[in-house]
Amino acid sequence: MDGVHTQGTPSWWRTRTGIAVIGFALIGAFYILREHWGHAFGALPYLILLACPLMHLFMHHGHGHGGGGQDAASDRGNGAR
């Protein structure tokens, strides 16, 4: 693996079909937003408020909160000696 890359199949998004689907999706999203501008951005403050608890729920996973077992007590005890 000394800098040699093997040519595999490209991901679906990089094929002609994938690029065409992305293009049509962008065009469709543009026209939908253009026609429903007031509806889409009228809900934006509520979506931002909804994002706060969802980010709190998903982004605090793995911080080690709530442990407080013997490891936490022994760590505090070792620093005091």
PyRosetta script that sets phi, psi and omega in degrees:
from pyrosetta import init, pose_from_sequence

init()
pose = pose_from_sequence("MDGVHTQGTPSWWRTRTGIAVIGFALIGAFYILREHWGHAFGALPYLILLACPLMHLFMHHGHGHGGGGQDAASDRGNGAR")
pose.set_psi(1, 41.0)
pose.set_omega(1, -179.1)
pose.set_phi(2, -82.5)
pose.set_psi(2, 63.1)
pose.set_omega(2, 177.6)
pose.set_phi(3, 77.7)
pose.set_psi(3, 8.7)
pose.set_omega(3, 180.0)
pose.set_phi(4, -92.6)
pose.set_psi(4, 123.7)
pose.set_omega(4, 179.1)
pose.set_phi(5, -104.9)
pose.set_psi(5, 132.2)
pose.set_omega(5, 176.1)
pose.set_phi(6, -87.9)
pose.set_psi(6, 141.8)
pose.set_omega(6, 179.8)
pose.set_phi(7, -83.3)
pose.set_psi(7, 108.9)
pose.set_omega(7, 174.8)
pose.set_phi(8, -104.9)
pose.set_psi(8, -172.4)
pose.set_omega(8, 177.2)
pose.set_phi(9, -76.4)
pose.set_psi(9, 138.8)
pose.set_omega(9, 179.6)
pose.set_phi(10, -69.4)
pose.set_psi(10, 157.8)
pose.set_omega(10, 177.5)
pose.set_phi(11, -65.7)
pose.set_psi(11, 161.4)
pose.set_omega(11, -174.0)
pose.set_phi(12, -61.2)
pose.set_psi(12, -33.3)
pose.set_omega(12, -177.6)
pose.set_phi(13, -67.5)
pose.set_psi(13, -20.6)
pose.set_omega(13, -178.4)
pose.set_phi(14, -97.0)
pose.set_psi(14, 2.3)
pose.set_omega(14, 176.5)
pose.set_phi(15, -84.2)
pose.set_psi(15, 168.5)
pose.set_omega(15, 178.8)
pose.set_phi(16, -60.9)
pose.set_psi(16, -41.1)
pose.set_omega(16, 179.9)
pose.set_phi(17, -64.0)
pose.set_psi(17, -43.8)
pose.set_omega(17, -179.9)
pose.set_phi(18, -63.1)
pose.set_psi(18, -42.6)
pose.set_omega(18, 178.9)
pose.set_phi(19, -65.2)
pose.set_psi(19, -38.7)
pose.set_omega(19, 178.0)
pose.set_phi(20, -65.7)
pose.set_psi(20, -41.3)
pose.set_omega(20, 179.3)
pose.set_phi(21, -64.5)
pose.set_psi(21, -42.1)
pose.set_omega(21, 178.3)
pose.set_phi(22, -62.3)
pose.set_psi(22, -43.3)
pose.set_omega(22, 178.9)
pose.set_phi(23, -61.1)
pose.set_psi(23, -47.0)
pose.set_omega(23, 179.0)
pose.set_phi(24, -65.1)
pose.set_psi(24, -36.3)
pose.set_omega(24, 178.4)
pose.set_phi(25, -65.8)
pose.set_psi(25, -40.8)
pose.set_omega(25, 177.7)
pose.set_phi(26, -65.2)
pose.set_psi(26, -41.5)
pose.set_omega(26, 178.1)
pose.set_phi(27, -64.1)
pose.set_psi(27, -43.8)
pose.set_omega(27, 178.2)
pose.set_phi(28, -62.9)
pose.set_psi(28, -42.2)
pose.set_omega(28, 178.9)
pose.set_phi(29, -63.8)
pose.set_psi(29, -38.0)
pose.set_omega(29, 178.2)
pose.set_phi(30, -61.0)
pose.set_psi(30, -47.8)
pose.set_omega(30, -177.6)
pose.set_phi(31, -69.7)
pose.set_psi(31, -35.5)
pose.set_omega(31, 177.7)
pose.set_phi(32, -65.9)
pose.set_psi(32, -45.2)
pose.set_omega(32, 178.8)
pose.set_phi(33, -65.9)
pose.set_psi(33, -35.0)
pose.set_omega(33, 179.9)
pose.set_phi(34, -64.9)
pose.set_psi(34, -39.9)
pose.set_omega(34, -179.0)
pose.set_phi(35, -79.7)
pose.set_psi(35, -29.1)
pose.set_omega(35, -174.6)
pose.set_phi(36, -119.3)
pose.set_psi(36, 38.0)
pose.set_omega(36, -177.5)
pose.set_phi(37, -56.6)
pose.set_psi(37, -48.2)
pose.set_omega(37, -178.3)
pose.set_phi(38, -65.0)
pose.set_psi(38, -38.9)
pose.set_omega(38, 179.7)
pose.set_phi(39, -70.0)
pose.set_psi(39, -43.1)
pose.set_omega(39, -175.5)
pose.set_phi(40, -67.1)
pose.set_psi(40, -45.4)
pose.set_omega(40, -176.9)
pose.set_phi(41, -89.2)
pose.set_psi(41, -9.6)
pose.set_omega(41, 172.2)
pose.set_phi(42, -71.1)
pose.set_psi(42, -27.9)
pose.set_omega(42, 179.3)
pose.set_phi(43, -90.1)
pose.set_psi(43, -4.0)
pose.set_omega(43, -175.8)
pose.set_phi(44, -59.2)
pose.set_psi(44, -44.0)
pose.set_omega(44, 178.5)
pose.set_phi(45, -60.8)
pose.set_psi(45, -36.2)
pose.set_omega(45, 178.9)
pose.set_phi(46, -70.1)
pose.set_psi(46, -35.4)
pose.set_omega(46, 177.8)
pose.set_phi(47, -68.4)
pose.set_psi(47, -35.5)
pose.set_omega(47, 176.8)
pose.set_phi(48, -66.3)
pose.set_psi(48, -42.6)
pose.set_omega(48, 177.9)
pose.set_phi(49, -65.5)
pose.set_psi(49, -34.2)
pose.set_omega(49, 177.2)
pose.set_phi(50, -71.0)
pose.set_psi(50, -30.3)
pose.set_omega(50, -179.0)
pose.set_phi(51, -68.3)
pose.set_psi(51, -29.7)
pose.set_omega(51, -177.5)
pose.set_phi(52, -61.3)
pose.set_psi(52, -54.0)
pose.set_omega(52, 179.5)
pose.set_phi(53, -67.9)
pose.set_psi(53, -31.0)
pose.set_omega(53, 178.7)
pose.set_phi(54, -67.8)
pose.set_psi(54, -40.8)
pose.set_omega(54, 177.1)
pose.set_phi(55, -66.0)
pose.set_psi(55, -39.4)
pose.set_omega(55, 178.3)
pose.set_phi(56, -62.6)
pose.set_psi(56, -41.0)
pose.set_omega(56, -178.7)
pose.set_phi(57, -66.7)
pose.set_psi(57, -45.8)
pose.set_omega(57, -173.7)
pose.set_phi(58, -88.0)
pose.set_psi(58, -25.9)
pose.set_omega(58, -174.0)
pose.set_phi(59, -91.4)
pose.set_psi(59, -14.5)
pose.set_omega(59, 177.9)
pose.set_phi(60, -91.9)
pose.set_psi(60, 6.9)
pose.set_omega(60, 178.3)
pose.set_phi(61, -73.0)
pose.set_psi(61, 125.9)
pose.set_omega(61, 176.6)
pose.set_phi(62, 94.5)
pose.set_psi(62, 10.0)
pose.set_omega(62, 177.9)
pose.set_phi(63, -78.8)
pose.set_psi(63, -16.1)
pose.set_omega(63, -176.8)
pose.set_phi(64, 86.0)
pose.set_psi(64, 18.3)
pose.set_omega(64, 178.4)
pose.set_phi(65, -71.7)
pose.set_psi(65, 148.0)
pose.set_omega(65, 175.1)
pose.set_phi(66, 84.8)
pose.set_psi(66, 1.9)
pose.set_omega(66, 179.1)
pose.set_phi(67, -68.0)
pose.set_psi(67, -78.5)
pose.set_omega(67, 174.6)
pose.set_phi(68, 55.2)
pose.set_psi(68, 22.4)
pose.set_omega(68, -178.7)
pose.set_phi(69, -83.4)
pose.set_psi(69, -150.2)
pose.set_omega(69, -177.1)
pose.set_phi(70, -70.4)
pose.set_psi(70, -29.1)
pose.set_omega(70, 179.6)
pose.set_phi(71, -62.8)
pose.set_psi(71, -41.6)
pose.set_omega(71, -179.1)
pose.set_phi(72, -67.9)
pose.set_psi(72, -37.0)
pose.set_omega(72, 179.5)
pose.set_phi(73, -70.3)
pose.set_psi(73, -38.8)
pose.set_omega(73, -179.6)
pose.set_phi(74, -71.7)
pose.set_psi(74, -31.9)
pose.set_omega(74, 177.5)
pose.set_phi(75, -66.2)
pose.set_psi(75, -39.3)
pose.set_omega(75, 178.9)
pose.set_phi(76, -69.7)
pose.set_psi(76, -35.6)
pose.set_omega(76, -178.6)
pose.set_phi(77, -70.2)
pose.set_psi(77, -34.6)
pose.set_omega(77, -178.5)
pose.set_phi(78, -70.5)
pose.set_psi(78, -31.2)
pose.set_omega(78, -178.5)
pose.set_phi(79, -75.4)
pose.set_psi(79, -24.1)
pose.set_omega(79, -176.2)
pose.set_phi(80, -81.6)
pose.set_psi(80, -19.9)
pose.set_omega(80, -175.9)
pose.set_phi(81, -79.4)
pose.dump_pdb("model.pdb")
